[in-house]
Amino acid sequence: SYTIKGEVKNWTGRDTVTLFYAVDGAQKIDTAIAKNGKFSFSGTLPEPRSGVLKHENRTSKSRPDALMLYLEEGKIEVKAVDSIRYATINAGHTNKEYKEL
């Protein structure tokens, strides 16, 4: 099972964060409400899978505020100042390998 704990320091109030990933060819979507920049997701997958976190309340339409990561066993920490796409990920082996690419 995985747990994503996210924090974006400059978000205030309530923001919507969506997690997109696929299982057996079917797209899955999970949504969380970030309260004062803090949000979380959790679930169980048989193996690591790529996913995308997206900030849905972004006012600029020029570039999505999104981040690719791997859903893998254990805790996944996502930390940013003002935008998910510039976040740092502290997680397990699969995310570390992806970061090195």
C-alpha positions in Angstrom: 0.0 0.0 0.0 1.0 3.6 -0.6 0.4 6.8 1.3 1.0 10.2 -0.3 1.3 13.1 2.1 1.6 16.5 0.3 2.2 20.0 1.4 2.4 23.2 -0.7 3.3 26.0 1.7 1.8 29.0 -0.1 -1.6 27.5 -0.6 -4.2 28.9 1.7 -7.8 27.9 2.1 -9.1 24.9 0.1 -7.6 23.5 -3.1 -8.5 20.4 -5.1 -5.7 17.9 -6.0 -6.4 15.0 -8.3 -4.4 11.8 -8.6 -4.6 10.0 -12.0 -3.2 6.5 -12.6 -4.1 3.3 -14.5 -4.9 -0.2 -13.3 -5.4 -3.0 -15.9 -5.8 -0.5 -18.6 -8.5 1.5 -16.9 -7.8 5.1 -15.7 -8.4 5.7 -12.0 -9.0 9.1 -10.6 -8.9 10.1 -6.9 -9.5 13.5 -5.5 -8.4 15.2 -2.3 -9.1 18.6 -0.8 -6.0 20.4 0.3 -6.6 22.4 3.5 -4.1 25.1 3.9 -1.8 23.3 1.5 -1.9 19.8 3.1 -3.4 16.8 1.3 -3.1 13.0 1.3 -4.0 10.0 -0.7 -3.7 6.3 0.1 -4.4 3.0 -1.7 -3.1 -0.5 -2.5 -1.6 -1.6 -5.8 0.0 -4.9 -6.7 3.1 -3.2 -8.1 4.5 0.3 -8.6 2.6 2.4 -11.1 3.1 5.8 -12.6 0.7 8.5 -11.6 0.1 12.2 -12.0 -0.8 14.7 -9.3 -2.6 17.8 -10.6 -3.7 21.0 -8.9 -7.2 21.7 -10.2 -7.7 25.2 -8.8 -4.9 26.8 -10.7 -6.0 30.1 -12.4 -3.4 30.1 -15.2 -4.5 27.9 -18.1 -1.1 28.2 -19.9 0.6 25.2 -18.2 -1.0 22.6 -16.0 0.3 22.4 -12.4 1.0 18.7 -12.4 3.7 16.3 -11.3 4.5 12.8 -12.4 5.4 10.3 -9.7 5.3 6.6 -9.0 2.8 5.1 -6.6 4.8 2.5 -4.7 4.9 0.7 -1.4 5.3 3.0 1.6 5.2 6.7 2.3 5.5 9.3 -0.5 6.2 12.8 0.6 5.5 15.7 -1.8 6.6 19.1 -0.8 6.5 22.4 -2.6 6.5 26.2 -2.0 3.7 27.3 -4.4 3.3 24.8 -7.3 3.0 21.0 -7.5 5.0 20.8 -10.7 8.1 22.1 -8.8 7.7 19.8 -5.8 10.3 17.5 -4.4 9.4 13.9 -3.8 10.8 11.9 -0.9 9.8 8.2 -1.4 11.1 4.7 -2.2 13.3 3.1 -4.7 11.1 3.5 -7.8 10.7 7.3 -7.4 14.5 7.7 -6.7 15.3 5.9 -9.9 12.8 8.0 -11.9 14.3 11.2 -10.5 17.8 10.1 -11.6 16.7 9.7 -15.3 
